[in-house]
Amino acid sequence: MTRLSVEMLAADPVEPITSAGHAQLGIAVLAGIAVIVLLITKFKLHAFLALTVGSLALGAFAGAPLDKAITSFTGGLGDTVAGVGVLIALGAILGKLLADSGGADQIVDTILAKAGGRAMPWAMVLIASVIGLPLFFEVGIVLLIPVVLMVAKRGNYSLMRIGIPALAGLSVMHGLIPPHPGPLVAIDAVKANLGVTLALGVLVAIPTVIIAGPLFSKVAARWVDVPAPEKMIPQRPSEELDKRPGFGATVATVLLPVVLMLAKALVDIVVDDPATTVQRVFDVIGSPLIALLAAVIVGMFTLGRAAGFTKDRLSGTVEKSLAPIAGVLMIVGAGGGFKQTLIDVGVGQMILDFSKDWSIPALLLAWLIAVAIRLATGSATVATISAAGLAAPLAADMSTAHTALLVLAIGAGSLFFSHVNDAGFWLVKEYFGLDVDQTIKTWSVMETIISVVAGGLVLLLSLII
């Protein structure tokens, strides 16, 4: 086959690159996912390499020529990085500015100063949700753990009563709300409207985080009653600073991209005329790239300069923020390659046929696919990316709102029952000084509650809108 015909074929994912039947494709998908799971869990291979090898294995098992499988993978990788790579980088810069300037500490201290007693778990979930908007889950944990431990110790609270709400806030943001990598990739894969997804995501997130956070923490505190481990209280970033940004300016900076993207979604609904100047302006300023870029530029002044950062230190903060996300970008890109390989071998059509034959609602099917991959790989991001690839054809005839709900169903499924193959499981275990059984009773159950509640709310919304 000529290079031109290969490129034309890769550009048209509707046309399968194999003529395999459903049985062979089903076996190929299971084998490809099994390869990824085995490489990640048994051989401890980096997820980027595991997804790359798994994508090629999928193509081989499906009977696709190797050159076509390679073209599908590289094309999907490039498209995904082009679509979400810059957004992930901008989110990382904003998160680093928030952490290093002491802005995160300012939010924490201001809210805690006004909360106490029974209000403390609710304060913790509010803090985690606000801080969790621009931060990766692991970074959010590192930032909040000192606060959780200090509040639990000084206020004589149960560690779980304070810790579970904080973890719930971070986890819900990570799984459901852009600009986190998982939701962004799913939005890109199923061609969802980001503003509508963000609005519906917030609507689903609020009751979910209340149930899995402050309410479940009462039960978790009875199941696991442990003191805050002294050795795990590290120094907070702002302790080395002479000054830090104000509370109002910090919150405004964090919420700026969210407000801009939601404003675009609102104008699209109210105006609904692409030719008008108002909608054209909001289409620009409310695009994810411009919204996040604006927040980063504003943050350099409201966070960095307000904390007394010199130009060199600001430059250094930006530079340091990009290095840790290299792995994330490659995993997301490889996940996009795996998604495209799934589509190009014809798995999408197979999923569509199965959903019709079994009469399973598309949103429930997407949730179940994400749950299965999450349980197998342990990675919420890998589960989201892979499930989005499998479920993307289901969005073909969906409305804008239901396509957004498809993204949220996938995100909800990707959080189901974190256990020993998830890095987050061990991070929580070590920081909180728990054993494996205690971590399952608290963290794992909390993740499952988030997944089930959010998934149920998504299905409920699909009946209403």
C-alpha positions as CSV (number, residue, x, y, z in Angstrom):
1,M,0.0,0.0,0.0
2,T,1.3,3.5,-0.9
3,R,2.0,6.1,1.7
4,L,-0.8,8.3,0.4
5,S,-3.4,5.5,0.7
6,V,-2.2,4.8,4.3
7,E,-2.6,8.4,5.2
8,M,-6.1,8.6,3.6
9,L,-7.1,5.5,5.5
10,A,-5.8,6.9,8.9
11,A,-7.7,10.1,8.2
12,D,-11.0,8.2,7.9
13,P,-11.5,6.3,11.2
14,V,-15.0,5.3,10.1
15,E,-13.5,2.7,7.7
16,P,-12.2,-0.3,9.6
17,I,-8.6,-1.3,8.9
18,T,-9.6,-5.0,9.3
19,S,-12.4,-7.1,8.2
20,A,-12.5,-9.2,11.4
21,G,-15.8,-10.4,12.8
22,H,-17.1,-9.4,16.2
23,A,-15.7,-12.5,17.9
24,Q,-12.2,-11.8,16.7
25,L,-12.5,-8.1,17.5
26,G,-13.8,-8.9,21.0
27,I,-10.9,-11.2,21.6
28,A,-8.4,-8.6,20.2
29,V,-9.8,-5.9,22.6
30,L,-9.5,-8.2,25.6
31,A,-6.0,-9.4,24.5
32,G,-4.9,-5.8,23.9
33,I,-6.2,-4.6,27.3
34,A,-4.7,-7.7,29.0
35,V,-1.3,-6.9,27.5
36,I,-1.5,-3.3,29.0
37,V,-2.7,-4.6,32.4
38,L,0.0,-7.3,32.5
39,L,2.8,-4.9,31.5
40,I,1.7,-2.2,34.1
41,T,0.9,-4.5,37.0
42,K,3.2,-7.5,36.6
43,F,6.3,-6.0,34.9
44,K,5.9,-2.5,36.3
45,L,6.3,-1.0,32.8
46,H,5.6,2.7,32.5
47,A,2.0,3.3,31.3
48,F,3.2,5.1,28.1
49,L,5.2,2.0,27.0
50,A,2.4,-0.3,28.1
51,L,-0.2,1.6,26.0
52,T,2.2,1.7,23.0
53,V,2.8,-2.0,23.1
54,G,-0.8,-2.8,23.8
55,S,-2.0,-0.7,20.8
56,L,0.3,-2.6,18.5
57,A,-0.8,-5.9,20.1
58,L,-4.4,-4.9,19.6
59,G,-3.8,-4.3,15.9
60,A,-2.0,-7.6,15.5
61,F,-4.7,-9.6,17.3
62,A,-7.4,-7.9,15.1
63,G,-5.5,-9.0,12.0
64,A,-4.5,-5.5,10.9
65,P,-1.3,-5.0,8.9
66,L,1.5,-3.6,11.1
67,D,1.9,-0.5,9.0
68,K,-1.8,0.4,9.4
69,A,-1.7,-0.2,13.1
70,I,1.4,2.0,13.5
71,T,-0.3,4.8,11.4
72,S,-3.4,4.6,13.6
73,F,-1.5,4.7,16.8
74,T,0.8,7.6,15.8
75,G,-2.1,9.6,14.3
76,G,-4.1,9.2,17.5
77,L,-1.2,10.1,19.6
78,G,-0.5,13.3,17.6
79,D,-4.2,14.4,17.5
80,T,-4.6,13.9,21.3
81,V,-1.4,15.8,22.3
82,A,-2.4,18.5,19.8
83,G,-5.9,18.7,21.4
84,V,-5.1,18.6,25.1
85,G,-1.3,18.8,25.5
86,V,-1.2,22.6,25.7
87,L,-4.1,22.7,28.1
88,I,-2.4,20.2,30.5
89,A,0.7,22.3,30.4
90,L,-1.1,25.5,31.2
91,G,-3.0,23.8,34.0
92,A,0.3,22.6,35.4
93,I,1.8,26.1,35.3
94,L,-1.3,27.6,37.1
95,G,-1.2,24.9,39.7
96,K,2.6,25.5,40.4
97,L,2.0,29.2,40.7
98,L,-0.8,28.6,43.2
99,A,1.4,26.2,45.3
100,D,4.7,28.1,45.2
101,S,3.2,31.6,45.8
102,G,1.4,30.5,49.0
103,G,-1.9,31.1,47.3
104,A,-3.1,27.6,48.1
105,D,-2.1,28.1,51.8
106,Q,-4.0,31.4,51.8
107,I,-7.2,29.8,50.7
108,V,-6.8,27.0,53.3
109,D,-6.0,29.3,56.2
110,T,-8.8,31.8,55.4
111,I,-11.5,29.2,55.2
112,L,-10.2,27.3,58.2
113,A,-10.2,30.5,60.3
114,K,-13.9,30.8,59.7
115,A,-14.8,27.2,60.3
116,G,-14.8,25.0,63.3
117,G,-16.6,22.1,65.0
118,R,-19.1,20.4,62.8
119,A,-18.4,22.8,59.9
120,M,-14.8,21.6,59.6
121,P,-15.4,18.6,57.3
122,W,-17.5,20.9,55.0
123,A,-14.6,23.4,55.1
124,M,-12.2,20.7,54.0
125,V,-14.3,19.6,51.1
126,L,-14.7,23.2,50.0
127,I,-10.9,23.8,50.2
128,A,-10.1,20.6,48.3
129,S,-12.6,21.4,45.6
130,V,-11.4,24.9,45.0
131,I,-7.7,24.0,45.1
132,G,-8.4,20.8,43.1
133,L,-9.7,22.7,40.1
134,P,-6.2,23.6,38.6
135,L,-4.1,20.9,40.3
136,F,-3.3,17.3,39.5
137,F,-4.6,14.9,42.1
138,E,-1.2,13.9,43.4
139,V,-0.1,17.6,43.7
140,G,-3.3,18.4,45.5
141,I,-2.7,15.6,48.0
142,V,0.8,16.8,48.7
143,L,-0.5,20.3,49.3
144,L,-3.5,19.4,51.5
145,I,-2.0,16.5,53.6
146,P,-0.1,18.9,55.9
147,V,-3.4,20.9,56.5
148,V,-5.4,17.7,57.1
149,L,-2.9,16.4,59.6
150,M,-2.5,19.7,61.4
151,V,-6.3,20.3,61.6
152,A,-6.9,16.8,62.9
153,K,-4.2,17.1,65.5
154,R,-4.9,20.6,66.8
155,G,-8.6,20.3,66.7
156,N,-8.6,16.7,68.1
157,Y,-10.6,15.5,65.2
158,S,-10.7,12.0,63.8
159,L,-8.2,11.8,60.9
160,M,-10.8,10.3,58.6
161,R,-13.4,12.9,59.5
162,I,-11.1,15.6,58.1
163,G,-9.2,13.6,55.5
164,I,-12.0,11.9,53.6
165,P,-13.7,15.2,52.6
166,A,-10.4,16.5,51.4
167,L,-9.7,13.4,49.3
168,A,-13.3,13.4,48.0
169,G,-13.0,17.0,46.8
170,L,-9.7,16.3,45.0
171,S,-10.9,13.0,43.5
172,V,-14.2,14.4,42.1
173,M,-12.4,17.3,40.5
174,H,-9.8,14.9,39.0
175,G,-12.4,12.6,37.5
176,L,-15.2,14.9,36.3
177,I,-14.0,18.5,35.9
178,P,-11.8,19.9,33.0
179,P,-9.1,21.0,32.7
180,H,-7.9,17.7,34.3
181,P,-6.3,15.4,31.7
182,G,-8.9,12.6,31.9
183,P,-12.0,14.7,31.2
184,L,-10.1,16.8,28.6
185,V,-9.2,13.6,26.7
186,A,-12.7,12.2,26.9
187,I,-14.1,15.5,25.7
188,D,-11.7,15.5,22.7
189,A,-12.5,11.8,21.9
190,V,-16.3,12.1,21.8
191,K,-16.3,15.7,20.5
192,A,-18.2,17.0,23.4
193,N,-18.8,20.7,24.2
194,L,-16.3,21.7,26.9
195,G,-18.5,24.4,28.4
196,V,-21.6,22.2,28.6
197,T,-19.5,19.4,30.1
198,L,-18.0,21.7,32.7
199,A,-21.5,23.0,33.7
200,L,-23.0,19.5,34.0
201,G,-19.9,18.3,35.7
202,V,-20.2,20.9,38.4
203,L,-23.9,20.0,38.7
204,V,-23.0,16.3,39.2
205,A,-19.9,17.0,41.4
206,I,-21.7,19.0,44.1
207,P,-24.0,16.3,45.5
208,T,-21.4,13.6,44.8
209,V,-18.7,15.3,46.8
210,I,-21.2,16.0,49.7
211,I,-22.2,12.3,49.9
212,A,-18.7,10.8,49.5
213,G,-17.0,13.5,51.6
214,P,-18.6,15.0,54.8
215,L,-21.4,12.4,55.0
216,F,-19.3,9.2,54.3
217,S,-16.5,10.6,56.6
218,K,-18.8,10.0,59.6
219,V,-19.0,6.3,58.8
220,A,-15.3,6.1,57.8
221,A,-14.3,7.6,61.2
222,R,-16.2,4.8,63.0
223,W,-14.6,2.1,60.8
224,V,-11.1,3.4,61.1
225,D,-10.1,5.5,64.1
226,V,-6.4,6.5,63.8
227,P,-4.4,9.5,65.0
228,A,-2.6,11.8,62.6
229,P,0.9,10.5,62.1
230,E,3.4,13.1,63.4
231,K,6.2,12.2,61.0
232,M,4.1,13.0,57.9
233,I,3.7,16.7,58.6
234,P,6.0,18.4,56.1
235,Q,6.8,22.1,55.8
236,R,4.2,24.2,54.0
237,P,5.5,26.2,50.9
238,S,4.4,29.6,52.3
239,E,6.4,29.2,55.5
240,E,9.5,30.3,53.5
241,L,7.8,33.4,52.0
242,D,7.8,36.9,53.4
243,K,4.3,37.6,52.0
244,R,1.6,35.8,50.0
245,P,-1.3,36.7,47.7
246,G,-4.7,37.8,49.1
247,F,-7.6,35.4,49.4
248,G,-9.9,37.2,47.0
249,A,-7.3,37.6,44.2
250,T,-6.2,33.9,44.6
251,V,-9.8,32.5,44.4
252,A,-10.6,34.9,41.4
253,T,-7.5,33.6,39.6
254,V,-8.3,30.0,40.1
255,L,-11.9,30.4,39.0
256,L,-11.1,32.7,36.0
257,P,-10.9,29.9,33.4
258,V,-14.0,28.2,34.8
259,V,-16.0,31.4,34.6
260,L,-14.8,32.1,31.0
261,M,-15.6,28.6,29.8
262,L,-19.0,28.7,31.5
263,A,-19.7,32.1,30.1
264,K,-19.1,30.8,26.6
265,A,-21.4,27.9,27.1
266,L,-24.1,30.3,28.4
267,V,-23.7,32.7,25.4
268,D,-23.9,29.7,23.0
269,I,-27.2,28.7,24.5
270,V,-28.8,32.2,24.8
271,V,-27.5,33.8,21.6
272,D,-27.1,30.8,19.4
273,D,-26.0,32.8,16.4
274,P,-22.3,32.3,15.4
275,A,-22.5,35.4,13.2
276,T,-23.0,37.8,16.1
277,T,-20.1,39.7,17.5
278,V,-21.0,38.8,21.1
279,Q,-20.9,35.0,20.4
280,R,-17.7,35.3,18.3
281,V,-16.0,37.2,21.2
282,F,-17.0,34.6,23.8
283,D,-16.1,31.8,21.5
284,V,-12.5,33.1,21.6
285,I,-12.2,34.1,25.3
286,G,-14.1,31.1,26.4
287,S,-12.0,28.6,24.5
288,P,-10.0,26.3,26.9
289,L,-6.7,27.6,25.5
290,I,-7.4,31.3,25.9
291,A,-9.2,30.8,29.2
292,L,-6.3,28.9,30.8
293,L,-3.7,31.2,29.1
294,A,-5.5,34.2,30.6
295,A,-5.5,32.6,34.0
296,V,-1.8,31.9,33.8
297,I,-0.9,35.4,32.7
298,V,-3.2,36.9,35.4
299,G,-1.7,34.5,38.0
300,M,1.8,35.7,37.3
301,F,0.7,39.0,38.8
302,T,-2.0,38.1,41.3
303,L,0.0,35.1,42.6
304,G,3.6,35.4,41.6
305,R,4.3,39.1,41.9
306,A,2.0,39.4,44.9
307,A,4.2,36.9,46.7
308,G,7.3,39.0,45.8
309,F,8.6,36.7,43.0
310,T,11.2,38.2,40.8
311,K,11.1,37.8,37.0
312,D,13.7,35.0,37.3
313,R,11.8,33.2,40.0
314,L,8.6,33.4,38.0
315,S,10.4,32.0,35.0
316,G,11.9,29.2,37.2
317,T,8.4,28.3,38.5
318,V,7.0,28.0,35.0
319,E,10.0,25.8,34.0
320,K,9.7,23.5,37.1
321,S,6.0,23.1,36.5
322,L,6.5,21.5,33.0
323,A,9.0,18.8,33.8
324,P,6.7,16.7,36.1
325,I,4.0,16.5,33.5
326,A,6.1,15.0,30.7
327,G,5.1,11.5,31.8
328,V,1.4,12.6,32.0
329,L,1.5,14.0,28.5
330,M,3.1,10.9,27.0
331,I,0.5,8.6,28.8
332,V,-2.3,10.8,27.5
333,G,-0.8,10.8,24.0
334,A,-0.3,7.0,24.0
335,G,-3.9,6.6,25.3
336,G,-5.0,8.6,22.4
337,G,-3.1,6.3,20.1
338,F,-4.7,3.3,21.7
339,K,-8.1,4.9,21.3
340,Q,-7.6,5.6,17.6
341,T,-6.4,2.0,17.1
342,L,-9.6,0.7,18.7
343,I,-11.7,2.9,16.4
344,D,-9.7,2.0,13.3
345,V,-9.9,-1.7,13.7
346,G,-13.7,-1.4,13.9
347,V,-14.2,-1.9,17.6
348,G,-16.5,1.2,17.7
349,Q,-19.0,-0.4,15.4
350,M,-18.9,-3.6,17.4
351,I,-19.7,-1.6,20.6
352,L,-22.6,0.1,18.8
353,D,-23.9,-3.3,17.6
354,F,-23.7,-4.8,21.1
355,S,-25.4,-1.8,22.7
356,K,-28.3,-2.2,20.3
357,D,-28.5,-6.0,20.7
358,W,-28.3,-5.9,24.5
359,S,-30.5,-2.8,24.9
360,I,-28.0,-1.3,27.4
361,P,-28.2,2.5,27.7
362,A,-25.1,4.1,26.1
363,L,-24.2,6.0,29.3
364,L,-24.4,2.9,31.5
365,L,-22.3,0.9,28.9
366,A,-19.6,3.7,28.9
367,W,-19.6,3.7,32.8
368,L,-19.2,-0.1,32.9
369,I,-16.3,-0.1,30.3
370,A,-14.5,2.6,32.4
371,V,-15.1,0.6,35.6
372,A,-13.6,-2.6,34.0
373,I,-10.5,-0.9,32.8
374,R,-10.1,1.0,36.1
375,L,-10.2,-2.2,38.1
376,A,-7.7,-3.9,35.7
377,T,-5.2,-1.1,35.3
378,G,-5.6,1.0,38.5
379,S,-5.2,4.2,36.5
380,A,-8.2,6.6,36.3
381,T,-6.5,8.4,33.4
382,V,-5.9,5.2,31.4
383,A,-9.4,4.0,32.1
384,T,-10.9,7.3,30.9
385,I,-8.8,7.4,27.7
386,S,-9.4,3.8,26.8
387,A,-13.2,3.9,27.6
388,A,-13.5,7.2,25.6
389,G,-12.0,5.4,22.6
390,L,-14.4,2.5,23.0
391,A,-17.5,4.6,23.7
392,A,-16.8,7.4,21.1
393,P,-19.1,5.9,18.4
394,L,-22.0,6.0,20.9
395,A,-21.9,9.8,20.7
396,A,-22.6,9.9,17.0
397,D,-26.3,10.6,17.3
398,M,-26.3,12.2,20.8
399,S,-27.4,15.7,21.6
400,T,-24.8,18.2,23.0
401,A,-26.0,17.6,26.5
402,H,-26.0,13.8,26.3
403,T,-22.5,13.8,24.7
404,A,-21.3,15.8,27.7
405,L,-23.0,13.3,30.0
406,L,-21.2,10.5,28.2
407,V,-17.9,12.2,29.2
408,L,-19.1,12.4,32.8
409,A,-20.2,8.7,32.8
410,I,-16.8,7.7,31.7
411,G,-15.1,9.9,34.3
412,A,-17.4,8.5,37.0
413,G,-16.5,4.9,36.0
414,S,-12.8,5.7,36.0
415,L,-12.9,6.4,39.7
416,F,-14.4,3.0,40.8
417,F,-12.8,1.1,43.7
418,S,-9.1,2.2,43.8
419,H,-7.1,-0.7,45.1
420,V,-3.5,-2.1,45.3
421,N,-2.7,-1.5,41.6
422,D,-3.4,2.2,41.9
423,A,-0.6,4.6,42.9
424,G,-3.1,6.8,44.6
425,F,-4.0,4.0,46.9
426,W,-0.5,3.8,48.3
427,L,-0.1,7.5,48.4
428,V,-3.1,7.8,50.7
429,K,-2.0,4.8,52.7
430,E,1.5,6.1,53.5
431,Y,0.5,9.8,54.1
432,F,-2.3,8.8,56.5
433,G,-0.3,6.0,58.2
434,L,-2.9,3.3,57.4
435,D,-2.6,-0.4,56.7
436,V,-4.0,-2.0,53.5
437,D,-7.3,-3.1,55.2
438,Q,-7.9,0.4,56.6
439,T,-7.1,2.0,53.3
440,I,-9.7,-0.2,51.5
441,K,-12.3,0.6,54.2
442,T,-11.8,4.3,53.7
443,W,-10.2,5.4,50.5
444,S,-11.4,2.6,48.3
445,V,-14.9,2.7,49.5
446,M,-15.0,6.5,49.1
447,E,-13.8,6.2,45.5
448,T,-16.6,3.6,44.9
449,I,-19.2,5.9,46.4
450,I,-18.0,8.7,44.1
451,S,-18.2,6.5,41.0
452,V,-21.7,5.1,41.8
453,V,-23.3,8.3,42.9
454,A,-21.8,10.3,40.0
455,G,-22.8,7.6,37.5
456,G,-26.3,7.5,39.0
457,L,-26.7,11.2,38.7
458,V,-25.5,11.2,35.1
459,L,-28.2,8.6,34.3
460,L,-30.8,10.6,36.1
461,L,-29.9,13.8,34.2
462,S,-30.1,11.9,30.9
463,L,-33.8,11.3,31.7
464,I,-34.4,15.0,32.4
465,I,-32.5,16.9,29.7
